[in-house]
Amino acid sequence: QVQLVESGGGLVQAGGSLRLSCAASGNIFSINDMGWYRQAPGKQRELVASITSGGSTNYADSVKGRFTISRDNAKNTVTLQMNSLKPEDTAVYYCNAYLLAREIAYRFYTTWGQGTQVTVSS
């Protein structure tokens, strides 16, 4: 019933830009927090950026100044604008949301998207 779908990944050369989008769907009442995580081969999944329902943002030190997270509460979407990409940004990027939704009854969910591949070449 509740799904997160990412889009916008792909192959880009170092110094280029990509914009990732994530759309939440289902019988959603509200979304508290949304964020982007990434996982490179052989490494742990790490938080890249997050944004609260009120618009407060947080970024990993490695992407601060290069990436920007934003959300559209009316559309239940979150976007990650990635500029000045580096080869070390290569990873699968996952959208995450903590939200209140109804299947049979309303409850809180922690939901993940399937992931989208970002590859940055030298």
C-alpha positions as CSV (number, residue, x, y, z in Angstrom):
1,Q,0.0,0.0,0.0
2,V,2.8,2.4,0.9
3,Q,5.7,2.7,-1.5
4,L,8.7,4.9,-2.2
5,V,9.9,5.1,-5.8
6,E,13.2,6.7,-6.7
7,S,14.2,8.1,-10.0
8,G,17.0,10.1,-11.5
9,G,20.1,7.9,-11.1
10,G,22.5,7.2,-13.9
11,L,26.1,7.6,-15.1
12,V,27.8,11.0,-15.0
13,Q,31.3,12.2,-15.3
14,A,33.1,13.8,-12.3
15,G,32.1,17.4,-11.8
16,G,28.6,16.8,-13.2
17,S,25.2,16.9,-11.6
18,L,22.3,14.6,-11.0
19,R,18.9,15.1,-9.4
20,L,17.3,12.2,-7.6
21,S,13.6,12.2,-6.8
22,C,11.5,10.1,-4.5
23,A,7.7,9.8,-4.5
24,A,5.7,8.3,-1.7
25,S,2.4,6.8,-2.6
26,G,-0.4,5.1,-0.7
27,N,-3.0,6.1,1.8
28,I,-0.6,8.5,3.6
29,F,-1.8,10.8,6.3
30,S,1.5,12.6,7.0
31,I,5.3,12.2,6.6
32,N,7.5,13.1,9.5
33,D,11.0,12.7,8.1
34,M,12.5,11.9,4.7
35,G,16.0,11.2,3.7
36,W,18.5,9.7,1.3
37,Y,21.0,7.0,2.2
38,R,23.7,5.4,0.0
39,Q,25.6,2.2,0.0
40,A,28.8,1.6,-2.0
41,P,30.1,-1.9,-2.7
42,G,31.7,-3.4,0.4
43,K,30.7,-0.5,2.6
44,Q,27.9,0.2,5.1
45,R,24.8,2.2,4.3
46,E,25.2,5.8,5.3
47,L,23.0,8.8,5.7
48,V,23.5,11.3,3.0
49,A,20.9,13.9,3.8
50,S,17.6,14.2,5.7
51,I,14.8,16.7,6.0
52,T,12.1,17.0,8.7
53,S,8.5,17.8,8.1
54,G,9.3,21.4,9.1
55,G,12.1,21.7,6.5
56,S,15.1,21.3,8.8
57,T,18.0,19.7,6.9
58,N,21.1,17.6,7.8
59,Y,23.9,16.5,5.6
60,A,26.9,14.2,5.8
61,D,30.1,16.1,5.9
62,S,31.3,14.5,2.7
63,V,28.4,16.0,0.7
64,K,27.9,19.3,2.5
65,G,28.0,22.2,0.1
66,R,27.5,20.0,-2.9
67,F,24.2,18.3,-2.3
68,T,20.8,19.9,-1.5
69,I,17.8,18.0,-0.1
70,S,14.3,19.4,-0.5
71,R,10.7,18.2,-0.2
72,D,7.2,19.0,-1.4
73,N,4.7,18.1,1.3
74,A,1.7,18.5,-0.9
75,K,3.1,16.0,-3.4
76,N,4.8,13.7,-0.8
77,T,8.1,13.9,-2.7
78,V,11.7,14.5,-1.7
79,T,14.5,15.5,-4.0
80,L,18.3,15.3,-3.8
81,Q,20.2,17.7,-6.0
82,M,23.8,16.5,-6.4
83,N,26.4,18.9,-7.8
84,S,30.1,18.6,-8.3
85,L,29.9,14.8,-8.2
86,K,33.0,12.8,-7.4
87,P,33.8,9.2,-8.1
88,E,33.5,8.4,-4.4
89,D,29.8,9.4,-4.6
90,T,29.3,6.2,-6.6
91,A,26.7,4.1,-4.8
92,V,23.1,2.9,-4.7
93,Y,21.0,5.7,-3.3
94,Y,17.9,4.8,-1.2
95,C,15.0,7.0,-0.2
96,N,13.7,6.6,3.3
97,A,10.6,8.0,5.0
98,Y,9.0,7.7,8.4
99,L,5.3,8.3,7.9
100,L,1.7,7.7,9.1
101,A,-0.5,5.8,6.7
102,R,-3.4,3.5,6.7
103,E,-3.7,0.0,5.4
104,I,-6.5,-1.3,7.5
105,A,-5.8,1.0,10.4
106,Y,-3.5,4.0,10.7
107,R,0.0,3.3,12.0
108,F,3.6,4.6,11.6
109,Y,5.8,3.0,8.9
110,T,9.5,3.2,8.2
111,T,9.6,2.7,4.5
112,W,12.5,2.3,2.0
113,G,12.7,2.6,-1.8
114,Q,14.3,0.0,-4.0
115,G,17.3,2.1,-4.7
116,T,18.7,3.9,-7.7
117,Q,22.3,3.5,-9.0
118,V,24.5,6.6,-9.2
119,T,27.9,6.0,-11.0
120,V,30.4,8.8,-11.3
121,S,33.3,8.3,-13.7
122,S,36.7,9.9,-13.5
